[in-house]
Amino acid sequence: MTRTAALLLLALGCAAPSPAGGPEAVAEYFGRLDRPDGGWGWEDEPTGHVTPTYAAVRSLRLLGGEISRPRERAEFVRTHHPYRGPTRETVRHAAEIRTFVWEQIRTLQLLGADLAEVEKEVAGWTKPSIYPPTYEKAGNPLFPQEAMILLCRERLGFPSSELSPELAAYFDARRRADGSFNNTPASDGSGGHVVNTLRGLEVMRIRGRLEERKRETLAWLQDCQLPNGGFTWQPKAPLANVDSMDSTWAALSGLKLLGAAPRDPGAAITWVLSAWNHDGGFGPRPGRPSDPVSTVRALESLSALDALDRLGTAARRAAPATEPLPDGLKLFTIQIQAPGQGSPAEAVELARALKIHLWGAKNTTAAWIARAQEVANRAGVPVTFFVADEEYGTFVSLPGFGCYSHIADLMAPAGVDFGASMKDKDPSWETFRKQRIAPLERAGGAMVWQICDNEELSTVLLDDSLERGGYAALSTFHMKQNFVDILPYFMRYRGAIPFVALQDAHGKESWAWTDDLAGFRTIFLAREATWQGWREALRKDWVVSVRHDDNTRYRTRMVGGTPAARDLVRRRMDEWRWWGDKPGEIRRPVVSLVALRPGDDFEIGAPKEGIVLRVRTGWSNSPQALLLKPLSEFAELTLDGRPVETRLVEVKDAKGALQDAYRIVELPSLAPGRHVAAAAVRTPGNERVESRVEFSVP
């Protein structure tokens, strides 16, 4: 196949890998990632993303190719910043990820396109960022994102005279005696990270100080090479001392910047080529699935070694054997960190209506879980409640990187002792593994990675988890965020660590969390909807994270799972989907009617005697579980066929925002026997919806 033919495939897309070799195989790989919106996307994602788009354009330029539809590509890049563009489906987390702007700049320059829009943003970058101590205890900004200030400004030709002295001091404070760089100041005695060292060297080049500590830096980078030819993140790394494409690319790029080579360049070339997969892309490690970032970094690594021509003769890895799914698997829904406060009766009703089979109650009590399970069993609703906690106040540290929160999210079966929280103890990663994760795993539980903006810390801990155990799943969809979109390093663990959705519920009532319960979830394959079935699905990656709500503009997003699992989930969508024939028809309850009795623990409005009927209408909610917009309007409540008057109760916070709204009728002396109550509401489309409850008075 000629290069022209390969580029034609890139423009049109290619359904499956072909026997083509050399650069044509890489072009075909990116051809399968080409999307109708003008960008290139992640595997299994229907739309483009800035990061794989940069990877595609940079890779094709390295291989000497032209880019099809350059104007369309440029427009895509300008308008698709992941959390600021007009088509965004997420909001950012704590840090400004300037790497996205750098990718926009690089891509637009490679396309010969106008840079006016990004110039306006970069012009304001002149001083160090402020990083919230709620996420990193000392408030250390992310080193690579600070380096992007200088890298982006240089690309745009902005003068260094506009930069604050504090920025120069920031970089100087983070260089180690051995020439390496890392996230925390060197005064703490910690070592460097190879990616941060590359970014630090690029900063030193821009500042005209590349020769400083050159000998020490060269030795440090060369010492990162492992016997197999690949590179790890730090010489003789104390954990996760494994080869990776990220580390290899950073070390080789840094050595080239210093005019040097690795101690064993031949082994380095062999290692990079060993990660070349049958589909034409490269994986983050040999044997792992291809991804766009690993592919461009593999090509840049070969380029740094003057070995791109080796693509013409190198063999790709054979396609991995596919294990067929066993017969008898069913599709089930799990919600992790769903609400664990307020009404157990309404939680059970939501589980029934939304087809939730495993409900992970966030930060609740054993009594609440037991009560909810009792209600479910009595009503015949097939849902199992389990523990899914976020251990607030837990910060985990690793020398050189900082001390981070939001990485202590766990799940465990109900009624087991899974160990104690390490809140306020600020453990090291090793201590956290031994004293928090180990007892959790012994109890049959698992730790879920929620989020960390520090990519270098994250990859060390996740790689160590793959080597020695640690995190069993990565969160993707979360509140109004898509962590895959805002932190693309997640995608380099596709196929290695299962992807799950994480509710991270807030508020006092599950009824005030229906936007999220009816917006995203995790689908898993098992024979039965049990905790054991769920854990087997995790081990085998029969787990797919799904979102379909206003954040995605009612387009269905699916990430994670084996190819066979994803295919089964797609083919049997009617079994689990929560929307109708029209994508915007989200199916969720819009009326709740509960008959409350004395002793109904956790139920607001429960009487001391007699019966209380409580009615809630449907509302959309904020991420903090505030009621925003009514989805239904109360029409009437009847008891035994006769209308009854209700009293409206509204609960507001200190700012006047609505936290709860319900109607009640108190019936302290209802006649003994069987009774039937019915609550009716009307939707904005004037549809009448009823909820009925039968109860007996002794």
N, C-alpha and C positions, 0 to 999 in steps of 0.2 A: 504494500500500500504506500502510495506517495504521500509526502507531507501535505500537498494540496488536498488530497482525498481525506486525509485525517482532519484537516481544518474544516472541510465540508461536513464531516461527521460531527465536528464540534458545533457547527452552526445549527445542524438539524436535530441533533440528539441521536443517541445510539442505544438500542434496546438491550444489548447484552455484550459482554466482552467478545472480541474477535481474536483470531490467532495473530493479529498484528503485533510486531515487536518494536523495540526502540521507542523513539519519541512519539510515534503514532499510537502506541498503546496508552501513553499518558494522555494524549489528546482525546482519545476515545473515552478514557475515564472521565475527564471533565465534560465531554459531550453528554454523558449520561446525567450530569449534574446541572446542565443548562436548563433554565426555566423560562416559561413564556413571558414573565415580567421583565426580562432583560438582564437578570442577574444569574448567578450560579448559586445553588442551594446545597444544603446538607443532604446526605442520603436519606430517603424516605420523607423529606420535607417538600411540599408542593411549590413553595415560593423561594425566591432568592434571598440571600443574606450578604451583607457587605464583606464578611470575612472570607467565605469560600469564593466570592467574586474576585477579591484581590488575589487569592491563591491561584485561581484559574488564569487571570490575566498575567500575573507575574510568571507563572510556570510556562505559559505559551510563549512569552517573550524570551525567557531563558532558552527555550528550544528553537528560537528563531522563527516563530510563526506570527501570522497576522491575526488580529482579533475581528471576528465578524460583527457586524452591526455596531460599530463603535459609538455612534451617537446615542443609540438606545441604551448601551451599556453605561455610558457616562451619565445619562439621565437617571438611570436606576441608582447608581452610586450616590449621586447628589441627594436623592430623595429617600434613601432607605437607611439612614442612621437607625440602628436597632431600637433606641428608646427616645429619639427626638424627631424622627422623620414623620411625615404625614400618614404613612402606612403602618406605623409602629403598633405592635400588639403587646407591649410591655412597658413598664416604667423601670427606671434604673434602681440599683440598690444604693449602697452608701458612697461609692467612689465614682468619680468621673473617669470613665474608661476612655482615655485619649487615644488608645490604640485604634479605635474605630475611625477617628479622624485621620490618623496617620495612614490607615488603609485607604480611606477615601482619597487622600492627597496622592499617595503612590499610584493608585489605580487611575485616577484622572490624569496624572502626568504620563503614565504609560499609554493612555489613550489619546494624548494630545489635546485634552479638553480644558475648558475654563475652570479656574479655581477660585473665583471671586467669593462664592458663598462660604467656603471653608476658611478663607483668609480672614474674614471678619471675626470668626470665632477664635482662631489661633492668635490674633493680634492681642487679645486680652490675657494671654498666658504669660505672666512675667514673674510670678513668685510661687513659693511652695504651697501646696494644697493643705487644707485642714481636713483631717480624717477623724470621724467621730470616735471618741473613746468608748462609746457603747459597743463598738465593733472591734477595735484594737485598743487595748487598755492604755498604752502610752500615746495613742494618737499618731503613730508613725504613718505618714503617707505611703502609698504604694510606689516603690522605687521605679519600676518600669514606666508607670504613668507620669512620674515626674520627669523622667528622661525624655518622654515624648514632647515635653515643652520645648526642649532644645532641638530635638530631631525634626519636629514639624516646622518650627520657625526657620531652621536652616533650609528645609525643602522649599519654603516660600520666600526665602531671601530676606527675612526680617533681621534687623541689626541686633547684635548681642548687647548693645549699650542700653537697651530698654529693660534688661533683666535686673531684678533686684539682687543686692548682695546676699540676701538670705538664701537665695537659690544656690548660689555658688557654695555657700557654707554648708548647705544641706548635702550636696554631693561630696564635698571634701570630708565631711564627718562620716560618711559611709564607706570610705575606702579602707580596706584592711592592709596590714603591713605586708602581706603576701601578694598584694596587688588586686585582690578580688573585691567585689562589692556585694552588699546585701541590703536588706530592708531596714535594719536597725543600725544605729550608730556603731562604729567599730570599737568604741570605748567599752562596750559590754564584753569584749573578748571573744565574740563569736566568729565563725567562719563565713565564707561567701557562698553564693549560688551562681552557677555558671551562666544562667540567662541574665541575672542582674549584673554579672561581670561584663557580659557583652554590651549591655546597655550603658554601663558605666564607662566602658572604653569608647563607645561612640560619643558619649558626652565629652570625654577628655580630648578626643580628636577635634571636636567642634571648638573646644576651649583652647586648642593649641598646646595641649599638655600630654600628648599620647606617649611621649618617651619616659614619662615618670614611672618608676618602678617597673620598667619594661621587662627586665630579666626575671624578676620575681613573678610577674603576671604570666609570662610565657611558661615558666616551670609549673605554675599552678594549673594553667589550662591543660598542659600536656599530661599532668598527673591525673587528670580526670578520665583519661582513657583506660578502659578495662582490657583485660587479656583478650576478650573476643573482638576487639576493635572498636566497639561503641564507646560512648562516653556517659558518665554519670554526672550528677549535679554538683559534686564536691569530691575532691580527692579523699579516698578511703572514707566515704560517707558513712556516718554512724547508723543510718537506717536508709531503707530504700536505695541501697547501693547497687542499682540496676541500670542497664543501658536504656536510653530512650532517644527518640529522634529529636526531641526538643533540646536535650543536653548536647547531643552530638552536633546538631546545627549550631548551637550557641558557641560551643568550644571551637569548632572549625572556623566559624565566622570571626571569632575573636582572634584566633591565631593568624588568619589571613590579614586582618586589620593591622596586626603587629608585624606583618611580613614574615611569618614563620609557618611551620607545618607541624603536624602531630609527630610523635616519635615513631609511629608505625602507620604511615599513610595508606599502605596497601591493605592493612587490616581494617582501617576505617572505611575504605571504599567497599570492601567485601561486606562489612556489616551493613552499610546503608543499602546496598543492593539486596541484602537478605530480607529486607522489609518490603520489597517490591512484590505486590500481590498479583494474582491472576487477572484481576479486573483493570490493571494498568495503574492503579494508585498505590501509594505507600502507606503503611501503618505506623502507629506511634512506637511500636516495637515489632520485631519479627514475629509473624504469626497472628498479629492483631488485625482487625478489619481496616481497610483504607479510610482515610479522611483527607479533606482538602489541605488542611494546615500541615499535616505530616508530609503530604506529597510535595508541597512547595518547599518545605524545609529540607526534604531529601534532595531535591534538585539543587537548591542553594548549597547544600553540603557537598554534593558532587562537583558543583561549579567551583567551590572554594578549593577543591583538590584537583582542579583541572581534569576532571574525569567524567564529564557529561557524555563523552563519546562512548563510555562503557555501556550506556543504555542500548547501543546497537548490538552488543554481543551477549549481554547478561541474560540469564534465565529468570523468569518470574516464578514465584511460589505457586505450587499447584493449588487449585481450588480446594478448600477444606471439605471433608466429607460431611454431608448433611444428614443429620439424624432425624428420621421422620417422627412426628408426634405420635405417641401411643394412642390407641383407640380409647374411647370412653371419656375423653377430656371435655369438660364443660367450661363455660365462660362465667366468671363471677366478678363482682365489683368490690373493691376495698377502698375505704376513705381513711386516710392516715391523718391524725390530728383533727378529726371532726369535733364538733362541740361536745363538751362533757359537763356542761352546767345547765341548770334550769330544768325544764320539763322532760323527764324520761318518756312520758307518753307521747309527746310530740316528736322526740327523737325516733321512737319506734315507728310512728306514722310516716315520718320522712324516709326512713329506711325502706318501709314497704312501698311507698309511692315511687321512690327513685331507684328501686332495685339495688339497694346497698346490702351486701351479704356480710361484710366484716366492717364494723364501725370502730375505729380507733379513737377513743375519747381522750381529748387533750387535757392534761393537768387537772384531773378530777380525783375523786376518792373511790376507794373500793366499794363503799356503800352505794354511790351513784351507779357504778357499773352493775352491781348486783341488782339494784332496783330496776334499771333499764332492761337487763336480761330477763328479770321476772315478768315485766310487762310484756316483752316480746314473746316469751314462751306462752304466757296466758292467752295472748291474742293470735298465736299461731303464725307470727311473722318470722321468716327464716333469716334472722340477723344475729351475729355473734359480736358482742362488745368486748373490746380489749383495750389495753393501756397504750397510749401514744402520746408521750410527754415531750415538751420542750423544757429542758432544765435551765431556766433563766438564771443568770448570775454565774454560769460556768464559763470560764475562760481557759483555753488550752494554749500552752506556749511551746515554741520550738526556737532554740537559739539562732539568732540572726534574722528571724522573720517577725517575731512579735508574739503577742498574747491575744488570741482571738475568741470571740463569742460566736453564737449561732452555729456551733458545730457539735452540740450535745442534744440531739433529737433521737429519741428511742421509741421502740415498740416492743411489747411483751404480752403474752397471754394473761388473761385476768387471773387473779388469785395466786400468783407466784411471787417469791421474793427475788427480785432482780437487782438487788444492791441499792446503795444510797447515792444520792446526788453529790456531786463534788462542787456544789455552789460555794463561791467565795474562797475556794482553796487554790485556784489558779495552778492546776497541775501541769506538769510537763506532759508531752504527748506519751512518753513511755509510762508515766504514772497513770495517765488517763486510760491507756490500753489495759493495764494490769488491774487497776482498782475500779474502773467503771465499766469498760466494755467486757472484760472477762466474766464478771459475775452476771452481767446481762445475758451473755451468750450461754452460760451454763444453765440459765433459767429458761432457755428456749427463745430468748428475745434477740433483737438486732438493733444496731445503730444506723441511723439514716443521716447522710450528709445533707444539711440544709443549704448553706451558702457560705462562701468566703471569697471576697474580692481579690485576695492575694493568690494569684495563680501559682506562683512558685511554691509557697507553703502548701497549697492544696494538692498539687501534683506529688509532692513528697509524701504527704500523709496518705493519699489515695494509692500511690504505688506501694507504700509500705503495707497498706491494708490488703492489697493483692498478694503480697509476699507472706505476711504473717497473720493476717486477719485484722479486722477493724471495722470499716464501714461496709455494710451489706447492700446499700442502695444509695442512689443519688436522686435528690429532688429536682423536678423540672418545672412543672406548673405550680404556682404558689400565689395566692391572692391575685393581684393584678399584674403579676410578674411571670415571665418565662425565663428561667435561669439559663436555658440553652441559648437563648437569643442574646442575653446581656453578658454571659461568661462562656464564650465558645470553647474553653478548655474542657467543659463537660463532655463535648462530643468526641473527644479523644478516648473516652472510657466506654463508648458505645460497644456493646458486645463483651465487655469485661466486668462491668458493675451494672446491675439492673437499674432502670430509670423508673421512678415513681412520682406521682403527684402528691403534694403536701398541702393540706388544707390550712394548717396553722390558724385554727379557729380562734376568734376573739368574741367577747361579749358574754352575756349571761343567759342567752336562750338560743337553742338550735334553730328556732323559727326565724331568728334574725340573721341567719347565715345561709339562706337558700340560694342566693346568687352563686355562691361557691360550691355548695353541695350539688347544684344543678348546672355547674359550669365545667368542672374538670374532675377527673377521677382516675383510678388505676384499675385496669382490667387484667385479671390473671386467669391462667388455665389450670384446672385441677379436676379431680374426680368428684370431690366434695368441697363445700365451702367451709373448711375447717382451718384452724391455725396450722395444722400439719400440712394441709394442702397448699396453703399460702407459702410456707417456708420452702416446700419443694419447688414451687413455682419460682421463688427467688433464686434458689440454687441453680435452676436450669434456665433462668432468664425467660421464662414464659410469662413475661410481665410487660404490659404496654401502658404507657401514660397517655391519656387522651384529654383534649380540651375542645369544647365547642360552646362558645358564648359570645357576648358582645365584644370581648377583648379580641377575639379572632375574627370579628365580623361574621360570626356564625359559619366560619369555615372549620372543618374538622382537622385538628392537629393530632398526630400520633407520633410518639418517639419511644425508642427502646424495644426490647424483645428480640428474639431470634427471628430470622426471616419467616420461618414456618409459623411462629406464634403470631406475628403481625398479620400474616396472610389469613389465618383463621379468624382473628379478631375483625378484620375488614369484611370477610365473607359473611360472618354471622352478626353483623352490626345490629340487625333488627332485634336481637336478643337483649341488647344492653343500652341502645341509644336512648337518650332522654329528650329528643326533639321529634317533631312530627314530620310530615311530608315536606313542609316548608322549613328551610334551615333555621329561621328565626322563631319557630314555634317551640319554645322551651316548655317542656312538660314538668310542672312542679305544682304541689298543692297550693291553693290560694285560700283555703279556709281550714281552720282547725277547731274542732269541738271536743272538749274533754269534760267528763263528769267527775268532779273532784269530791273526795270523801275525807273525813278526819283521818289524820295519819298518813296522807299521801305526801311522803317526803319529797322535797325538791320541787313541788308544784306550787307556783305562786298563786295565791287566792284560795288555797285549800282551807276548808272550814273547820271550826272546832266541833261543830255538830251539823247534822243534816247533809245536804248536797249543795254544791256550787257548780253551775254550768259556766264554763269559760270559753269564749269565742275569740279567735285571732283571725284577722284577714291577712292576705298576702302583701308582702312589701319587697321591694328591692333594697339591698343593703350596701353599706360602705365596708371597707376592709376592717373597720373597728366595730362592725355589727350595729351601726346606727341605721335607723329606718329612713329611707330616702324618698321613695316614690311608691304610692299604693298600686298594687297589682289587682286589687279587688275592693269592692265597697260593700259594707254590711247591708244586708237587705232585711232579714228577720230571723228571729229565733222562735221556734215553737216547741212546746212540751205537750206530748200526747195529743198533738194536732191543734193545740190552741196557742196563739201568739203570746209571748211573754215579754215584758219590758226588761231591757238590759241597762247596765250602767257602764259608761266608758271610763276606762282608766288609762291615763297616759303617764309615762315616766320619762323625764328629760334630764340631760346632764347639766353641768354648771353653765354651759354655754347655750342652753336651750335646745340642743339637738335631741331628737326623739330616739330614746333607747328602747322603748317598749310601748305597745298599745294593745289593749284587749278589752273585751266586754264581759261582764259577769252578771249573773242573776243568782241570788242567794235563796235557797229553798230549805230552811231549817226544819220544817215540819211537813215534809212531803208524805203523802199517804203510802202505806206499805204496798209492795207489789212491784210489778214490772212497769217500766216507763220507757218512753222513746222521745228523744230530743232531736231536733233537726235545725241546723244553722244554714242559712242561705246567703250567698254573696253574689254580686254581679261584677263581671270583668269589664275592662274598658270597651270590649266588643259587644257588650250587653248580653253576654252568656250568663245564665244562671247556674251556679254551682252549689251543690249541697253537701253537707257532711252530717251523718246520722250517728247517734250513739244510743245503745240500749243499756239500761242498768236496772238493778232491783234494789228496793228499800226493804229491809227486814221488818 
